[in-house]
């Protein structure tokens, strides 16, 4: 949603999990998919070439158990493949019928061919999506230039089991922006922080796409990707994530993606205010003592938090003053000289023209008596602050536990 109400399509990211059948029992897989699907996860990434057995055994496993179970839960299967696995299964770029028989929905190529064979594979007649590695952007460009159907392929970034080897955010952001321009979806991996999780190898340090995500909570990783934008799928790279992590992500998605009715009775504002399907960057906030019920209402219940101009000293939610500007908001003094980055404030009666405006402090600002501090955004959430640019909508997560955090 833009600054003046112009609509921009809002696409909710697909959520996914990863499974490694060579390390997991059928019961564990079934229980995990039951739980994941309950919280809105609809995709499975799995490494097909690491599953042991003959061609017949691998075929039977995916056809008669894995894919059937996934589809029963409304989930699509993305199988990581390489050319050696193609050879083992008797497939080629021009004949992937065996994957159709197995029930595979997406083939992720560990490495592309870098020639016309990629186009042949992508333009397959079986409605199987071909997923290329996002880091091989030159292969994506080449495939499009040589006639690949853009509706039949996507991309997925790598994950990194070894500490300090994952990518930096800016590198991923740059690739995703180009992919978005080309109309090709992109997927990223996040990490569960549960103990004893695993990936395809015996390493237990998470499986993120971005190194800075390796040890932060899974729900914050999701909120960061929402704030960054240009991400179509977010997938747990390691298994097994906990139900607490699934619940937290579900809360994030429910608050980040909302439908806001068009305002009635305010014709001059109706087109300007966020409405329709809106994507919001969700912030956590730790409340100060003494916050009034009205201040909580302004903070949590208003759906019109939207950044106006590009912020410097603060992120401003100016629309709230349109609705609360005539309310009384007495000054609440604090014994500090400055507001600091991440402080959340509301303009009070001492600056009546702007009364009710919500602001998030980005740089130290002198306490001048014109604003009441409501609380502060936890330091871990500060990675979101630079992502809220002009026109972005945001919200404050209404969770009872937040007021108790220190």
N, C-alpha and C positions, 0 to 999 in steps of 0.2 A: 504494500500500500504506500503510495507516494505522499509527498507533503501536502498536495492539494487534492487529495482524495482520488487521484487517478488509480485505476485498478491495475495491479500486476498479478499475474497468475500465481497462486500459492500452491506449491506442491509439497505435501507432507512426505518426509523421507521414509523410505521403506526400512524396516528394522529386520536384522537377521542375526542368526547364531551360526557358530561353526561346530562341526562334529568330526571326529577322527575315529572311524569305526574299528580300526585295527587295535585301538586302545580301550574301547568301550563295549559294554555288554548291551544286548538288545533291550534288556529291561531299563538300563540307564538311559539309553537313547529315547525310548518311548516315554519315560517319565519326564525327560528334559523337554521334548517337543510338546508334550501336553501342557507343561507349565509355560513355555515360551509363547505358544500360540494363544494362551489365555490372556497374555499381556500385549497382544497385537504384533507379534513377530511373525513374519510371513516368508522368510527366505532362509535357506540352509546353505552354507558353504561347506564343502567337504573335499578332501584330497583323495581322488579316486585312485591315483597311481600308487598310493601307499597301502592300499588294501591288498593283503596277501591272497594268494590262491591262483588257480588256473583261470583261463578265460571263462570257462563254464561256471566256475565257482563265483567269480566276481560278478558275472552276468546275473546269476541266480540271486545273489545277495541283494543287489540293487533293485532288480525287478520285483522280487517276491517279498522283500522286507523293507528296505530303506526307503525307496521311492513311494511305495504304497502307503507306508506309515506317514511320510511327509505330506502326501496329497490328502490323506484322511484328515490331517490337521490344517488343511488350506495353505500349505507351504510349498514354495518352489525349491527345487534342488539345483544348486550350481556345483558342478563337478570340476575340480581342478585337474587338468590333463596335460600331457606332453606328447610329443610325437612317438616316444617309445611305447606309451600306453595305447596310442592309436594302433600301432603295429601289433601289440599284444592282442587287442580286441578285434583285429581284422578290419579296422576302419581306415579311412583316408579322408583327405580334404573334400573329395568329391562323393564320398559315401559314408555318412554317419548314421545310417539307418539303425545300427545296433544300439546307439544311444537313445533313439526314439523308442525302441522296444524295451529298453531298460527303464524308461520313464524319466530320463534326465531332461530338465527344462532348459538348463543353461550349461554351456561348456566354457569353462575359463581356461584359455590357453596360457600355460606357464610361459611359453615363448611363442611369438608369432613367426610366420614364415618370412615376412618382409618381402613378399612378392605376390603375384596374382593368385597364389593358392589361398591367401587370406580372404580375398574377395570371393573365391569359390566356396570356401567354408562358410563365410557370413551369409551368402545368398543361398543357403541350403533350402531344400523344399520341405523340410520337416518342422518348420516353425520353432526350431531350437535357436535360442539366442546365443550368439558367440560373444564371449567377454574377453577383451584383450587387457593386458596389463597397462594401467594408466601411465606408468613411467615410460612406456614405449610409444610416446605421442607421435613420433615419426611414422610408426606403422599405422596408426589411426589415420593420419593425414593421407598416407599412401593408399590405404584401402578406400577411402572416400573418393580420392582422385581417380581411382581405377574402377569405380562403379559399384562399390559396396552399398547395400541398402542400409541407410542410417537407422531405420526402424528395427533392424534385426541384429544390432550389436550394441554392446555397452562396454564399460571399462571398470576396472577394479584396481585400486592401489595395493601395494604389497603390505605385509606385516613384518615385524622385526623381533624375533625372539631374544636376540642378544642385546643386553643393555648398551645404550649409547650409540646404537647403529641405525635407529629410525630416522626418518626425515624431519626437517624443520617445517614449520607451518607455512612459511612463505613459498617454499618450493611446491608444496601441494596446492596451495591457493592459486598459484600461477597456472599450473596444469589444469586445474578444475575450471578456471575462468575460460581457458581456451576450449576445453571440452564443452562447456555450456554454450559457447558461441557456435561451435560446430553442431550442437544439438545431440551430443552423445552423452548419455548418463554416466555418472562416476560414483564409485563406492569407496568407502574408507573403513578401516578397522579400529575398534576401540578395545580396551582391555577390561576384563573382570579383575577385581582386586582380591578375589577369594584365594585362600591358601590352597596350594596343591592343584592349581589349574594346569592344563596342559595344552600344547599345540601338537604339531606333527612330530616334534622332536622332544627329547627329555630335558627341556629347559623351562624354568618356571618363573620367568620374570615378565610375564605379560606379553601381549601380541598387538601393540598399537601400530598405526601408520605414522603417527607423529610422536617423537621422543618425549616431548613435554607432557604428553598424556599418560605416560607409562604408570605413574603412581597416584594420579588423582582419581576421585570417585567417578564411577562409570556415568552417573547421571550428569556430572559436570562436563565430562567429555562430550556427551550428547548436546548439552546446552551450548558448549563452545562451537560445535559444528553447525548448530542452527544459527548462531550469531555470525559465524564466518560466511555461511551461505555457499551456494553452488555445489552442494552435496546431495546426491539423490538416494543413497543407501548408506546406512550405518550398521556395521556388523560386529558382533562380539568375535574377536579373533581366537580367544582361548575358551576352553570349556573346563568346568561347568560354571556359568554365572549363577549367582544365588537368586532366590526369590525376592530378597530385599532389594537387590539391584534392579530386577525386572519391575518391581513395584515403583521404585524411585523414578525410573525412566518413563513408566506409564504416567505418573503424575506430571512429569516434565512435558510430555507430549500433549496431555490434556490441557495444560495451561499455555503451551506455546502455539497451539493451533486451535483457534476458536472462530465461531461465526458470530459477528456482531451485527445486529439489526440496524438498518438505516434509521437515523434519528428522525422522529416525527415531531412536527411543530416548531422546528427551527430551520426554516428553509435555507437561510443563508449559511448554515453550518452543515446541513445534511450531506452535501457533496464533499466537504472538506475533511470531516472527521473520518477516522478509520471505520469501515463497515464492510460487510460481506465476509468472505473467508480471509482471515488475517493471521499472519505469522508474527509472533511476539518473542522477543528475547527474554527469557525468564531469569530474574535475579532473585537470589536469596537475600534476606535482610534480617539483621539482628536488632531487635527493637530496644530503644532506651527505656529506662524506667520513667513512668509518668506520662507516657504517650496517651493522648485522649482518644475516646471512641471516635470522634469526628476525624481526627488525624489518621486513625487506622482505616476508617471508611474511605477517605481520600486516597490513601496509599493502596489498599487492597481491592476495593470494590469498583473503582473507576476503570473502565475499559478503554479510556482514551489517553493513555500514556503514549506519547509519540514525540520523537526528537524533531525539533524544528530545523534550525540552521546547523551547520557543522559545528560541533561543540569545541570549546577551548577550555574555559574554566569550569563548565558544568554541562550536563545533559539536562535539558529543560522539557518538562511535560507541561506545556502551556495551556492545553485544553482544560485541565482541571479547574483553572480559575474561572472559566466560563460557567461552571456549575456550582462552584463553592465560593466564588468571590464575594458573595453577600453574607456569608456565614461569619460568625465571630471566631477568630482564631487568636486568642491572647498570646502574648509573648511568654515563652518558657525559657528562662535564663539557664545558661550552662557556664561552668567555671573554667572556661578554656578560651584562649586567645584566637585560635584558628580552627576552622573546619578543615578536615583532611580528605585526601582522595578516598572515595568510597562512602563518605558520609551522605546520608539521605536527609534532605531538609524540605520543609514546607514554608512558603512565605506567609507571614502572620499579619496581624492588624497594623503593625507599624509601617507597612508598605502596602496600603489597602488596594491600590490599583492593580497589584499583582497577587493579591491574597489568594491562597489556595493552590498556587503553582508548586508543583513537585520538582525538585532538582536533585541530581546526583553530582556531587562535587568531584571534579577531576584534578584540580590543582588547589593547593592551600589557599583558602579564602578567609579573610578576617571576619571574626564574629562581630556583627554590627547591630544585633537586636532585631533585624528585619526577618529573620528566619528561625524556625524552630527545628532543632535536630530531632529526627524521628528515630534514627538508628544508623547502622552502618552495614555496608555490603562486606561480607567476609573476605579476607585477603585472597583466598583461593579463587573467588569469583572475579577478581580484578582483571583477569584475562579477557573477560567479556566487555569491559568498559570501552576499549578502543574499537570495538566492532559496531557500536551503536552510532551510526552516522545519520545524517539528515534524512528524514522520512521513515526511519525504522521505528516500528512499534515495539514496546517492551512492557513487562509486567513484573509485579513483585509476588513471589510465591507465597500463597496463604497456607502456611503449614504451622500447626500449633507448636511444634518443637523448635521452630526458629527463634522464638522469643526467649527460649531458655539457653540457647547456645552462647558461648563466651569466646 
